[in-house]
Amino acid sequence: MPASVFAPWNDPSEKPLIRFRNVTKRFGDFTAIDDLSLDIFEREFFALLGPSGCGKTTMMRMLAGFESPSDGSIELAGQDIVSVPPNKRAVNMMFQSYALFPHLTIWDNIAFGLRRDKRPKLDIADRVEEMLKLTRLEKFARRKPHQISGGQRQRVALARSLAKAPKLLLLDEPLGALDKKLRQDTQFELMDIQEKTGTTFVIVTHDQEEAMTVASRVAVMDEGRLIQVATPDAIYEAPNSVYVADFIGDVNIIAGIASSTGPGRYKIAWREDQAPFVAMSDKPFSEGAECYLAIRPEKVQISAQKPDEAANTVQGTVLDIAYLGNISTYIVELANGTQIKAQIANTRRISNRSFTWEDTVWLSWSDTAGILLDG
Amino acid sequence: MRRFALIAVPYIWLLALFLVPFLIVFKISLSDIALARPPYMPQFSWADGVWDFLSQLDLENFTFLASDDLYWKAYLSSLKIALTSTVITLFVAYPIAYGMARAPQEWRPTLMMLVILPFWTSFLIRVYSWMGILSNEGFLNQFLLGIGAISEPLTILNTNSAVYIGIVYTYLPFMILPIYAALDRLDASLIEAAEDLGCSRLQAFWLVTIPLSKNGIIAGSFLVFIPALGEFVIPSLLGGSGTLMIGKVLWEEFFNNRDWPVASAVAVVLLLILIIPIVLFQRNQQKQSEEES
């Protein structure tokens, strides 16, 4: 058994490092952040996730000090920081464009913040060397930003923002400019550095995969509000709304009417001509309530014969197959036109796959596979 | 062949309109003054031969320039006036360019237009109108007397101050535009990054904005300095008898003294002095385009 799981958000005695209290931010008539409260704890890797325009960047800019809230307060380590200008905050930011100073060498870029603190020259040199080593940039210290690659620039930006050992590091879409392979490698590097330095990271991203990979907790935002704040697995396995379920990963959403068939057990009538689905839910639904059944495609089995013991079965024909290499997604159309996605790992070679277009197949899933949502 | 023709156009242009006239002026500067038409000796004739012609040329006029202190004083005074007005222009232009670059996007074309607008009127007319503003009974003095700021009219016209005002006014757009171009390209997140790393507004300006607009400052300074050094119209219209500028001396040698050889020597020396900043300017432009690629 591990000594302790890192979950300060479950410990009521833990003091949060950052505390948003009823923060509202308006730009003219537009409300970017709407009465939002949020606690972020020390050593967390916290992700703000949402589509563009959801207010996640505004949140970050308020933490950095470039915007101040129209209402509410923001606390850092117990102190209200709303009136503190950006240059006086123990917060550093890694910009989306990296914002490296083009007229300075990599070395001077990293030393820039340290020099503003009027530290002794030798201390600065030591710290810069340490940062260069941490980000494996020793060889490039004397180059200018335009003489290195995109991935290296990203590491310089990270080194520069970490150099002052901030209490909080903000990362604005830090990996957006990198190609996919490099992005994945860098994600692990970021986690590694976060663990090594023990700095609290807040990352803004619209890439749900990135948020799920790096973050200890994810906040899903929409239109200036937090929809759900939870660990990546909870967000994925137990989304609290159709919006979150749909935003994170692939999902089949089936609308229906709930009726109880036992404690925590519900029947979902979704089509008059089809048998109702069965699902377990901790959340109570009243008799006849409108509900949505969300099922992840990888939790749907696909078979040629009708399976005997499955709780939910439906028949349909294969409409489309999306081959992704390691997995395939089958889009199956039911008799009434509803489409359901099922995902299967490609354990066999593609020429031997069991189903192809126009095949009649059975889809099945257990009563705990889906999650029942009310909107 | 077509490529050659394309490259040839600017070269022929330079050859016909710069190099040939320069060689003619250079030849006159090596000649002697004469009461003739044209007023210098020797004239080339096929009968005497090239050698005979060349042997009559000498550097007498240049030694004369060095011996009479009027000329080197005029050169020094021109350098001083050009340098001072370049610095003043820079200090006036920078805030304007900065304001333009920070203005809302929809305002910028209008502001740019306002900077360029004076070019629609003749330069000569604009300098003349400054006489009306700066003279003892001019608009400026009447205004200042009217509001009671002064009791005696200020003497501005026909002094060096009027020359500075004229040069700064005339060449301001040449300073504003390159600086604006540099500031416009400046990524606003760089300033935010500087503040985020602990700079005050002023430090961020000094450590990021100024270095990154350096190329614009250099380009603008040369664009003002080079024409200001040989300026003739502004000192002769706005300056007084005490204003000593080489352009004026040159004009007087040509038209008052009708001493073409000495005037040509003055022009050649002026050109040699100007070559230094022109070469520096070219190097700056080249460096800039290399950095951008």
Interface residues (C-beta under 8 A of the other chain):
Chain A: A64 G65 F66 P85 P86 N87 V91 N92 M93 F95 Q96 S97 A99 F101 P102 H103 F112 G113 R116 D117 H146 R160 S161 K164
Chain B: D187 S189 L190 E192 A193 A194 E195 D196 L197 G198 C199 S200 Q203 L207 V208 P211 L212 K214 E291
